[in-house]
Amino acid sequence: MEIHQEKIWGQDMQLNVKALALASGIVIGAFTFVTAHVAVITGIGLTYVNLTGALHPGYSPTWFGACVMTFWMFVYGLIGGAALAYIYNYFAKEKKSA
């Protein structure tokens, strides 16, 4: 067991920028899709929908508005995931060279 741990801890860890960006976009987009549709169907979370609608044109408590916001949150997730992976990889390389 210790040999396995040494191999894991001895390697330099790098994040795959594309994979993290896509995973973040999909997770955040799916969460937004579900949340928006719950607001449309049940009315729960309409305050949140109306508040975010002020910042994102096209986002409203409708089926189309939910799809629009899902797209935007997917894009935000892509950008955020890619930025996080890039920053992590940058500092991981710095540590290696130090």
DSSP file (Angstrom, degrees, kcal/mol; ACC not computed):
  #  RESIDUE AA STRUCTURE BP1 BP2  ACC     N-H-->O    O-->H-N    N-H-->O    O-->H-N    TCO  KAPPA ALPHA  PHI   PSI    X-CA   Y-CA   Z-CA
    1    1 A M     >        0   0    0      0, 0.0     4,-1.8     0, 0.0     5,-0.1   0.000 360.0 360.0 360.0 -37.9    0.0    0.0    0.0
    2    2 A E  H  >  +     0   0    0      1,-0.2     4,-2.3     2,-0.2     5,-0.1   0.855 360.0  56.5 -67.8 -33.7    2.8    2.4    0.8
    3    3 A I  H  > S+     0   0    0      1,-0.2     4,-2.0     2,-0.2    -1,-0.2   0.921 107.0  49.6 -62.8 -43.1    4.4    1.8   -2.6
    4    4 A H  H  > S+     0   0    0      1,-0.2     4,-1.9     2,-0.2    -1,-0.2   0.909 110.9  49.2 -61.9 -42.6    1.2    2.8   -4.3
    5    5 A Q  H  X S+     0   0    0     -4,-1.8     4,-2.8     1,-0.2     5,-0.2   0.880 108.0  54.3 -65.7 -37.5    1.0    6.0   -2.3
    6    6 A E  H  X S+     0   0    0     -4,-2.3     4,-1.9     1,-0.2    -1,-0.2   0.898 107.5  50.4 -64.1 -39.1    4.6    6.9   -3.1
    7    7 A K  H  X S+     0   0    0     -4,-2.0     4,-0.8     2,-0.2    -1,-0.2   0.912 113.4  45.6 -64.4 -41.7    3.9    6.6   -6.8
    8    8 A I  H >< S+     0   0    0     -4,-1.9     3,-0.7     1,-0.2    -2,-0.2   0.947 118.0  41.1 -67.3 -47.6    0.9    8.9   -6.5
    9    9 A W  H 3< S+     0   0    0     -4,-2.8    -1,-0.2     1,-0.2    -2,-0.2   0.721 110.6  59.0 -75.7 -20.1    2.6   11.5   -4.3
   10   10 A G  H 3< S+     0   0    0     -4,-1.9    -1,-0.2    -5,-0.2     2,-0.2   0.670  91.3  85.1 -81.7 -16.3    5.8   11.4   -6.3
   11   11 A Q  S << S-     0   0    0     -4,-0.8     2,-0.5    -3,-0.7    -4,-0.0  -0.552  83.7-115.2 -87.9 150.1    4.2   12.4   -9.6
   12   12 A D        -     0   0    0     -2,-0.2     2,-0.5     1,-0.0    -2,-0.1  -0.720  32.0-138.1 -80.1 128.4    3.6   15.9  -10.7
   13   13 A M        +     0   0    0     -2,-0.5     2,-0.4    -4,-0.1    79,-0.0  -0.768  24.2 178.5 -93.2 128.9   -0.2   16.5  -11.0
   14   14 A Q        -     0   0    0     -2,-0.5     2,-0.3    78,-0.0    71,-0.0  -0.988  21.8-134.1-126.8 139.6   -1.5   18.4  -13.9
   15   15 A L        -     0   0    0     -2,-0.4     2,-0.8    70,-0.3     3,-0.1  -0.730  20.3-121.2 -91.7 141.6   -5.1   19.1  -14.6
   16   16 A N     >  -     0   0    0     -2,-0.3     4,-2.5     1,-0.2     5,-0.3  -0.743  21.9-156.2 -80.3 113.1   -6.6   18.6  -18.1
   17   17 A V  H  > S+     0   0    0     -2,-0.8     4,-2.3     1,-0.2     5,-0.2   0.907  89.4  47.0 -62.0 -45.6   -7.9   22.1  -19.0
   18   18 A K  H  > S+     0   0    0      1,-0.2     4,-2.6     2,-0.2     5,-0.2   0.912 112.8  49.5 -63.6 -42.4  -10.4   20.9  -21.6
   19   19 A A  H  > S+     0   0    0      1,-0.2     4,-2.6     2,-0.2    -2,-0.2   0.927 113.7  44.2 -65.3 -45.1  -11.8   18.2  -19.3
   20   20 A L  H  X S+     0   0    0     -4,-2.5     4,-2.5     2,-0.2     5,-0.2   0.891 113.6  51.6 -67.8 -37.7  -12.2   20.4  -16.3
   21   21 A A  H  X S+     0   0    0     -4,-2.3     4,-2.4    -5,-0.3    60,-0.2   0.941 114.0  43.0 -63.5 -47.0  -13.8   23.2  -18.4
   22   22 A L  H  X S+     0   0    0     -4,-2.6     4,-2.7     2,-0.2     5,-0.2   0.918 114.4  50.2 -65.6 -43.0  -16.3   20.8  -20.0
   23   23 A A  H  X S+     0   0    0     -4,-2.6     4,-2.5    -5,-0.2     5,-0.2   0.921 112.6  46.9 -62.4 -43.5  -17.1   19.1  -16.7
   24   24 A S  H  X S+     0   0    0     -4,-2.5     4,-2.6    -5,-0.2     5,-0.3   0.922 113.2  49.0 -63.7 -44.2  -17.7   22.4  -15.0
   25   25 A G  H  X S+     0   0    0     -4,-2.4     4,-2.4    52,-0.3     5,-0.2   0.910 113.2  46.5 -62.0 -43.5  -19.8   23.7  -17.8
   26   26 A I  H  X S+     0   0    0     -4,-2.7     4,-2.7     2,-0.2     5,-0.2   0.929 114.7  46.1 -66.6 -45.2  -21.9   20.6  -17.9
   27   27 A V  H  X S+     0   0    0     -4,-2.5     4,-2.4    -5,-0.2    -2,-0.2   0.944 117.4  42.2 -64.7 -47.9  -22.4   20.4  -14.1
   28   28 A I  H  X S+     0   0    0     -4,-2.6     4,-2.2    -5,-0.2    -1,-0.2   0.900 116.3  49.5 -67.8 -39.6  -23.3   24.1  -13.7
   29   29 A G  H  X S+     0   0    0     -4,-2.4     4,-2.5    -5,-0.3    -2,-0.2   0.918 112.4  47.3 -63.5 -43.7  -25.5   24.1  -16.8
   30   30 A A  H  X S+     0   0    0     -4,-2.7     4,-2.5     2,-0.2     5,-0.2   0.907 111.5  50.7 -65.5 -41.8  -27.4   21.0  -15.6
   31   31 A F  H  X S+     0   0    0     -4,-2.4     4,-2.7    -5,-0.2    -1,-0.2   0.924 112.6  46.5 -60.7 -44.1  -27.9   22.4  -12.2
   32   32 A T  H  X S+     0   0    0     -4,-2.2     4,-2.9     2,-0.2     5,-0.3   0.898 110.4  53.5 -65.2 -40.8  -29.2   25.6  -13.7
   33   33 A F  H  X S+     0   0    0     -4,-2.5     4,-2.0     2,-0.2    -2,-0.2   0.937 113.5  42.2 -59.2 -48.5  -31.5   23.7  -16.0
   34   34 A V  H  X S+     0   0    0     -4,-2.5     4,-2.3     2,-0.2    -2,-0.2   0.936 115.7  49.0 -65.2 -47.0  -33.0   21.7  -13.2
   35   35 A T  H  X S+     0   0    0     -4,-2.7     4,-2.0    -5,-0.2    -2,-0.2   0.913 112.3  48.1 -60.4 -44.1  -33.3   24.7  -10.9
   36   36 A A  H  X S+     0   0    0     -4,-2.9     4,-2.0     1,-0.2    -1,-0.2   0.892 112.1  48.7 -66.2 -39.4  -35.0   26.9  -13.5
   37   37 A H  H  X S+     0   0    0     -4,-2.0     4,-2.6    -5,-0.3     5,-0.2   0.852 108.3  53.7 -71.8 -32.4  -37.4   24.2  -14.5
   38   38 A V  H  X>S+     0   0    0     -4,-2.3     4,-2.8     2,-0.2     5,-0.8   0.910 109.5  49.7 -63.3 -40.5  -38.3   23.6  -10.8
   39   39 A A  H  X5S+     0   0    0     -4,-2.0     4,-1.0     3,-0.2    -2,-0.2   0.890 112.4  47.4 -64.6 -38.7  -39.0   27.3  -10.6
   40   40 A V  H  <5S+     0   0    0     -4,-2.0    -2,-0.2     2,-0.1    -1,-0.2   0.925 119.7  37.9 -67.4 -44.5  -41.2   27.2  -13.7
   41   41 A I  H  <5S+     0   0    0     -4,-2.6    -2,-0.2    -5,-0.1    -3,-0.2   0.934 134.0  17.7 -75.6 -47.5  -43.2   24.1  -12.6
   42   42 A T  H  <5S-     0   0    0     -4,-2.8    -3,-0.2    -5,-0.2    -2,-0.1   0.683  91.2-123.8-103.4 -21.0  -43.6   24.8   -8.8
   43   43 A G    ><< +     0   0    0     -4,-1.0     3,-1.2    -5,-0.8     2,-0.4   0.372  64.3 138.6  89.1  -5.8  -42.9   28.5   -8.4
   44   44 A I  T 3   +     0   0    0     -6,-0.6    -1,-0.3     1,-0.2    -2,-0.2  -0.604  69.9  18.7 -74.2 128.5  -40.1   27.7   -5.9
   45   45 A G  T 3> S+     0   0    0     -2,-0.4     4,-2.2    -3,-0.1    -1,-0.2   0.612  76.7 135.0  89.4  13.7  -37.2   30.0   -6.5
   46   46 A L  H <> S+     0   0    0     -3,-1.2     4,-2.8     1,-0.2     5,-0.2   0.841  71.0  58.3 -64.5 -31.1  -38.9   32.6   -8.5
   47   47 A T  H  > S+     0   0    0      2,-0.2     4,-2.4     1,-0.2    -1,-0.2   0.928 107.8  46.4 -61.9 -44.0  -37.2   35.3   -6.5
   48   48 A Y  H  > S+     0   0    0      2,-0.2     4,-2.8     1,-0.2     5,-0.3   0.916 112.5  50.4 -62.7 -43.9  -33.8   33.9   -7.6
   49   49 A V  H  X S+     0   0    0     -4,-2.2     4,-2.0     1,-0.2    -2,-0.2   0.919 112.8  45.7 -62.4 -44.0  -35.0   33.6  -11.2
   50   50 A N  H  X S+     0   0    0     -4,-2.8     4,-1.0     2,-0.2    -1,-0.2   0.877 113.0  50.6 -67.9 -37.2  -36.2   37.2  -11.2
   51   51 A L  H >X S+     0   0    0     -4,-2.4     3,-0.5    -5,-0.2     4,-0.5   0.931 115.0  42.0 -66.2 -45.6  -33.0   38.5   -9.5
   52   52 A T  H >X S+     0   0    0     -4,-2.8     4,-1.5     1,-0.2     3,-0.9   0.809 105.7  65.4 -71.6 -28.5  -30.7   36.7  -12.0
   53   53 A G  H 3< S+     0   0    0     -4,-2.0     6,-0.3    -5,-0.3    -1,-0.2   0.807  93.5  60.9 -62.4 -28.6  -33.0   37.7  -14.9
   54   54 A A  H << S+     0   0    0     -4,-1.0    -1,-0.3    -3,-0.5    -2,-0.2   0.805 111.2  39.4 -67.4 -28.0  -32.0   41.3  -14.2
   55   55 A L  H << S+     0   0    0     -3,-0.9    -2,-0.2    -4,-0.5    -1,-0.2   0.677 117.7  49.3 -94.1 -19.8  -28.4   40.5  -14.9
   56   56 A H  S >< S-     0   0    0     -4,-1.5     3,-2.0     3,-0.1    -1,-0.2  -0.911  80.8-138.2-125.9 103.4  -29.0   38.1  -17.8
   57   57 A P  T 3  S+     0   0    0      0, 0.0     3,-0.1     0, 0.0    -3,-0.1  -0.359  90.5  29.5 -59.5 134.2  -31.3   39.3  -20.6
   58   58 A G  T 3  S+     0   0    0      1,-0.3     2,-0.7    -5,-0.2    10,-0.2   0.207  86.9 120.1 101.1 -14.6  -33.6   36.5  -21.8
   59   59 A Y    <   +     0   0    0     -3,-2.0    -1,-0.3    -6,-0.3    -3,-0.1  -0.762  33.5 140.0 -89.3 116.2  -33.7   34.7  -18.4
   60   60 A S        -     0   0    0     -2,-0.7     2,-2.8     2,-0.2     9,-0.1  -0.932  67.8 -85.0-146.3 165.2  -37.3   34.6  -17.2
   61   61 A P  S    S+     0   0    0      0, 0.0     2,-0.3     0, 0.0    -2,-0.1  -0.284  93.9 100.5 -75.4  59.7  -39.5   32.0  -15.5
   62   62 A T  S  > S-     0   0    0     -2,-2.8     4,-2.0     1,-0.1    -2,-0.2  -0.862  86.9-106.6-132.3 168.2  -40.4   30.3  -18.7
   63   63 A W  H  > S+     0   0    0     -2,-0.3     4,-1.6     2,-0.2     5,-0.1   0.915 122.0  46.7 -63.0 -42.9  -39.2   27.2  -20.5
   64   64 A F  H  > S+     0   0    0      1,-0.2     4,-2.3     2,-0.2    -1,-0.2   0.908 110.4  52.9 -65.8 -41.8  -37.3   29.2  -23.1
   65   65 A G  H  > S+     0   0    0      1,-0.2     4,-2.3     2,-0.2    -1,-0.2   0.865 106.5  53.6 -61.1 -36.4  -35.8   31.4  -20.4
   66   66 A A  H  X S+     0   0    0     -4,-2.0     4,-2.0     2,-0.2    -1,-0.2   0.890 109.0  48.5 -65.2 -39.0  -34.6   28.3  -18.6
   67   67 A C  H  X S+     0   0    0     -4,-1.6     4,-1.9     2,-0.2    -2,-0.2   0.883 110.0  52.2 -68.7 -37.8  -32.8   27.1  -21.7
   68   68 A V  H  X S+     0   0    0     -4,-2.3     4,-2.1   -10,-0.2    -2,-0.2   0.934 111.9  45.6 -62.5 -46.1  -31.2   30.5  -22.3
   69   69 A M  H  X S+     0   0    0     -4,-2.3     4,-2.7     1,-0.2     5,-0.2   0.855 108.0  57.2 -68.8 -33.7  -29.8   30.6  -18.8
   70   70 A T  H  X S+     0   0    0     -4,-2.0     4,-2.0     2,-0.2    -1,-0.2   0.916 107.3  49.5 -60.8 -42.3  -28.6   27.0  -19.1
   71   71 A F  H  X S+     0   0    0     -4,-1.9     4,-2.2     2,-0.2    -2,-0.2   0.944 112.3  46.9 -60.5 -48.6  -26.6   28.1  -22.1
   72   72 A W  H  X S+     0   0    0     -4,-2.1     4,-2.5     1,-0.2    -2,-0.2   0.895 112.1  49.3 -63.6 -40.1  -25.1   31.1  -20.3
   73   73 A M  H  X S+     0   0    0     -4,-2.7     4,-2.4     2,-0.2    -1,-0.2   0.849 108.3  54.4 -69.8 -32.2  -24.2   29.0  -17.2
   74   74 A F  H  X S+     0   0    0     -4,-2.0     4,-2.3    -5,-0.2    -1,-0.2   0.924 110.0  47.2 -62.1 -44.3  -22.6   26.4  -19.4
   75   75 A V  H  X S+     0   0    0     -4,-2.2     4,-2.4     2,-0.2    -2,-0.2   0.922 112.0  49.6 -63.3 -44.6  -20.4   29.1  -20.9
   76   76 A Y  H  X S+     0   0    0     -4,-2.5     4,-2.9     1,-0.2     5,-0.2   0.894 110.7  50.9 -61.5 -39.6  -19.6   30.5  -17.5
   77   77 A G  H  X S+     0   0    0     -4,-2.4     4,-2.8     2,-0.2   -52,-0.3   0.894 108.8  51.3 -64.8 -40.3  -18.7   27.0  -16.3
   78   78 A L  H  X S+     0   0    0     -4,-2.3     4,-2.3   -54,-0.2     5,-0.2   0.948 114.4  42.8 -59.4 -49.2  -16.4   26.5  -19.3
   79   79 A I  H  X S+     0   0    0     -4,-2.4     4,-2.4     1,-0.2    -2,-0.2   0.933 117.3  46.0 -65.0 -46.6  -14.6   29.7  -18.7
   80   80 A G  H  X S+     0   0    0     -4,-2.9     4,-2.5     2,-0.2    -2,-0.2   0.905 113.8  47.9 -65.0 -42.3  -14.3   29.2  -14.9
   81   81 A G  H  X S+     0   0    0     -4,-2.8     4,-2.4   -60,-0.2   -60,-0.3   0.906 113.3  47.8 -65.1 -42.1  -13.2   25.6  -15.2
   82   82 A A  H  X S+     0   0    0     -4,-2.3     4,-2.5    -5,-0.3    -2,-0.2   0.908 112.8  48.9 -65.4 -41.5  -10.6   26.4  -17.8
   83   83 A A  H  X S+     0   0    0     -4,-2.4     4,-2.6    -5,-0.2     5,-0.2   0.917 111.5  49.6 -64.2 -42.9   -9.3   29.3  -15.7
   84   84 A L  H  X S+     0   0    0     -4,-2.5     4,-2.5     2,-0.2    -2,-0.2   0.933 113.7  45.0 -62.3 -46.4   -9.1   27.2  -12.6
   85   85 A A  H  X S+     0   0    0     -4,-2.4     4,-2.7     2,-0.2   -70,-0.3   0.906 113.3  50.5 -65.1 -41.5   -7.2   24.4  -14.4
   86   86 A Y  H  X S+     0   0    0     -4,-2.5     4,-2.2     2,-0.2    -2,-0.2   0.928 112.5  45.8 -62.9 -45.4   -4.8   26.9  -16.0
   87   87 A I  H  X S+     0   0    0     -4,-2.6     4,-2.2     2,-0.2     5,-0.2   0.913 113.2  50.2 -64.7 -42.7   -4.1   28.6  -12.7
   88   88 A Y  H  X S+     0   0    0     -4,-2.5     4,-2.2    -5,-0.2    -2,-0.2   0.943 112.0  47.2 -60.7 -47.4   -3.6   25.3  -10.9
   89   89 A N  H  X S+     0   0    0     -4,-2.7     4,-2.0     1,-0.2    -1,-0.2   0.866 109.5  55.0 -63.3 -36.0   -1.2   24.0  -13.7
   90   90 A Y  H  X S+     0   0    0     -4,-2.2     4,-1.7    -5,-0.2    -1,-0.2   0.943 112.7  40.8 -61.9 -48.6    0.7   27.3  -13.6
   91   91 A F  H  X S+     0   0    0     -4,-2.2     4,-1.9     1,-0.2    -2,-0.2   0.804 111.3  57.2 -73.5 -28.1    1.4   27.1   -9.9
   92   92 A A  H  X S+     0   0    0     -4,-2.2     4,-1.5    -5,-0.2    -1,-0.2   0.878 108.0  48.0 -68.0 -37.1    2.1   23.3  -10.0
   93   93 A K  H  X S+     0   0    0     -4,-2.0     4,-2.1     2,-0.2    -2,-0.2   0.886 108.4  54.7 -68.5 -38.6    4.9   24.0  -12.6
   94   94 A E  H  X S+     0   0    0     -4,-1.7     4,-1.3     1,-0.2    -2,-0.2   0.909 107.7  49.5 -60.4 -42.7    6.3   26.8  -10.4
   95   95 A K  H  < S+     0   0    0     -4,-1.9    -1,-0.2     1,-0.2    -2,-0.2   0.882 108.9  53.2 -64.3 -38.3    6.6   24.4   -7.5
   96   96 A K  H  < S+     0   0    0     -4,-1.5    -1,-0.2     1,-0.2    -2,-0.2   0.895 111.9  43.7 -64.7 -41.7    8.3   21.8   -9.7
   97   97 A S  H  <        0   0    0     -4,-2.1    -1,-0.2     1,-0.2    -2,-0.2   0.679 360.0 360.0 -79.7 -16.6   11.0   24.3  -10.9
   98   98 A A     <        0   0    0     -4,-1.3    -1,-0.2    -5,-0.2    -2,-0.2   0.477 360.0 360.0 -78.0 360.0   11.6   25.7   -7.4
